Amino acid sequence: MVKLILCDPVGEVATTVKHSPVIRWSLNQKIATLFNNHVSSYRVWKRLEELLQEQVGPSNVATFAKENTFAPAPEETIARLVKIADLAIVGVGA
């Protein structure tokens, strides 16, 4: 006989946050973004990239986008990203 176990996936919810972490950044550090190209997140992702460019300068932000939303990013893309970035922000599924 097969035994089915049901688990409650809801964890404890934090009700207070003391402070957001602060990232210390110098002018010679680079940020890369890797967008998964999903249509539902296009506008918010583009706004994120704009905000990053405003904060650290356009020359310090490298943007990458996957060609296929539902496949992993190609190894060549990841290799280029790792080579130039000190910090990467990656979209869901990228």
NUPASE-146495 format. One record per residue (C-alpha): residue number from 1; x, y, z. Coordinates in pm, 1 decimal. Each point is the difference from the previous one (the first is absolute). Last residue first. Example, Ala and Ser with C-alpha at 12.3 -4.5 7.8 and 13.67 -1.06 7.14 Angstrom:
R  num      east     north        up
R    2    1367.0    -106.0     714.0
R    1    -137.0    -344.0      66.0
END
This chain:
R  num      east     north        up
R   94    1811.1    3181.3   -1541.7
R   93    -312.1    -151.0     152.1
R   92     -92.4     307.3     200.9
R   91     213.5     293.0    -100.7
R   90     365.2      28.8     103.6
R   89     169.2     292.2     169.4
R   88     374.9     -41.4     -26.9
R   87     271.7     164.7     209.3
R   86     371.5      43.1     -73.0
R   85     -65.7     -29.0    -371.2
R   84     224.1     -20.6    -308.6
R   83     123.3    -359.1     -16.8
R   82    -299.9    -150.0     177.8
R   81    -238.0     151.3    -256.3
R   80     211.5    -116.5    -294.3
R   79      12.4    -357.1     139.9
R   78    -373.6       1.5      70.7
R   77     -73.0     105.7    -356.7
R   76     234.6    -265.5    -141.1
R   75    -166.0    -267.0     216.0
R   74    -333.5      76.2    -163.0
R   73    -272.8     120.5     236.2
R   72    -228.7    -280.2     107.9
R   71    -309.2     -65.1    -210.7
R   70    -356.8     123.1      49.2
R   69      42.3     366.5     -83.3
R   68     201.3     -73.5    -314.0
R   67     223.5     275.9    -135.2
R   66     136.1      80.8     345.3
R   65      73.2     362.8      74.2
R   64     320.6     167.0     117.2
R   63      52.0     351.5     129.8
R   62     331.7     142.5     113.5
R   61     -15.2     282.1     254.7
R   60     308.1     202.8      97.6
R   59       8.4     205.9    -321.8
R   58    -360.0     105.5      60.0
R   57      78.5     162.9     334.2
R   56     -27.4    -139.9     352.6
R   55    -337.4     130.5     119.5
R   54    -161.1     115.0    -325.4
R   53     117.7    -314.1    -181.1
R   52    -140.1    -217.7     277.4
R   51    -333.0     182.1     -17.3
R   50     -18.8     -48.2    -377.7
R   49      78.5    -373.2      33.0
R   48    -273.4     -41.1     260.3
R   47    -242.4     187.8    -226.3
R   46      80.7    -240.2    -284.5
R   45     -67.9    -293.0     233.1
R   44    -333.1     145.5     115.8
R   43    -117.1      54.2    -357.0
R   42     107.9    -341.0    -131.3
R   41    -133.9    -209.1     288.0
R   40    -306.5    -154.3    -160.9
R   39     167.4     -38.6    -340.5
R   38     268.1    -232.4     131.1
R   37     340.2     100.6    -136.1
R   36     199.5    -182.5     270.2
R   35     196.2     315.6      76.3
R   34     361.1     -31.9     109.2
R   33     124.4     315.7     165.0
R   32     365.3      86.3      49.4
R   31     147.2     239.4     254.1
R   30     355.1     134.1     -26.6
R   29     237.4     135.0     264.8
R   28     237.3     288.5     -74.2
R   27    -216.9     268.8     156.9
R   26     -11.9    -167.9     339.7
R   25    -300.6    -161.6     157.2
R   24     -98.6     -79.6     354.9
R   23    -324.7    -195.6      -4.3
R   22    -228.9      89.7     286.1
R   21    -228.3    -265.3     141.9
R   20    -352.7     115.0      72.2
R   19     -85.8      83.2     358.1
R   18    -179.2    -133.8     307.1
R   17    -266.9    -195.1    -182.4
R   16    -311.4     -94.1     187.0
R   15    -276.7    -251.2     -58.6
R   14     208.2    -286.4    -131.5
R   13    -236.3    -267.8    -126.0
R   12      48.3    -354.3     121.6
R   11      -0.4    -248.6    -282.2
R   10    -286.7    -107.8    -221.6
R    9      63.8    -323.3    -190.6
R    8    -232.3    -205.6     226.0
R    7      89.6    -361.1     -66.6
R    6    -224.5    -278.6    -124.0
R    5     131.5    -355.9      17.9
R    4    -150.0    -259.6    -232.3
R    3      70.3    -365.0      80.3
R    2     -24.2    -245.8    -285.7
R    1    -128.4    -344.7      93.8
END
